[in-house]
Amino acid sequence: MTKRDLGGDRIQALVDRVLPCRRVIDVGCDHGYTSMGLAQREDIGQVLATDISGPSLAKLQEVIEDGGEGWKKKITCVRADGLRGLPWREADALVISGMGGGLVRSILEGEVNLSRSCRQWVLSPQSDLAHFRTYLASLSYEIREDMVEEGGKFYTLFDVRLDGKIQPDYLEKLEEGDPFFLDYGPDLLARRDPVLLRKMRKDLVVLEDLERKLSARPLEKRGNKQESRLKEVIEEKSRLAAWLGPDR
Ligand SMILES: C[S@@+](CC[C@H](N)C(=O)[O-])C[C@H]1O[C@@H](n2cnc3c(N)ncnc32)[C@H](O)[C@@H]1O
């Protein structure tokens, strides 16, 4: 198997998170970097790489064709919508990344027998993290979170262990419904994750800038909507600054 560069820290982090296992499914594989990274690991048996789009899947199929027998033995490509109609009825791990939180959830819920047969899910939704956290917490599995920065963007990784139990403090924080914990994640906040702190500093700069813009307009010219947005921005900013404290 010719070694391939996986194209960055985000994909490497996804690959590294997967526990040694026999069978892993990479849903929505697109360029196929994650599938290739998984296949390169000797402690992983088989990779099922899927995508709903033929042209997306073709990128990986081409690499496999050109890459020789090693790749072909380890990766099977299948065009599929989520987990529907896959050749495997069970797996050890699932990786789903680079899609919206709602879509990731509907993929997990679409074929419950297959998704729940796994011991681990490695998930990295790109939007709607607050709802996604609430959904994950409702399943009561153990959740670990990581954050990766690449090209000035921040990506949250959820490592869900279906054979573990959710941490009571994670659940408690989410049940309070506080947007701060829903958006930034109880686990990352609790251990003051250094990448999260970098994201928070960036968010703080954005809020300070927004506050300056919103308050630049004279009071009598501001509508109710603008005024209440300004209030929100000031509150969010103070909360963030207080949390960062000396790490600011
Ligand atoms: C932005 S790419 C992410 C690729 C890769 N997983 C990553 O993290 O870099 C999203 C991929 O998901 C695929 N996709 C979208 N909806 C899907 C679904 N319901 N089932 C399978 N794949 C899907 C798209 O075709 C696209 O190739």
The ligand as a Gaussian input file, in Angstrom:
#p B3LYP/6-31G(d) Opt

LIG

0 1
 C      -17.859000      18.218000       2.999000
 S      -17.756000      16.541000       2.522000
 C      -16.893000      15.874000       3.918000
 C      -15.901000      14.850000       3.492000
 C      -15.130000      14.182000       4.626000
 N      -15.972000      13.331000       5.419000
 C      -14.438000      15.218000       5.469000
 O      -14.721000      15.312000       6.676000
 O      -13.585000      15.936000       4.946000
 C      -19.384000      15.918000       2.774000
 C      -19.623000      14.632000       1.978000
 O      -20.802000      14.027000       2.493000
 C      -21.528000      13.469000       1.426000
 N      -22.923000      13.277000       1.875000
 C      -23.873000      14.219000       2.052000
 N      -25.031000      13.649000       2.460000
 C      -24.791000      12.318000       2.549000
 C      -25.576000      11.204000       2.914000
 N      -26.856000      11.339000       3.264000
 N      -25.014000       9.981000       2.887000
 C      -23.717000       9.821000       2.519000
 N      -22.918000      10.845000       2.157000
 C      -23.444000      12.077000       2.178000
 C      -21.333000      14.488000       0.304000
 O      -21.587000      13.909000      -0.965000
 C      -19.870000      14.881000       0.505000
 O      -19.014000      14.096000      -0.273000

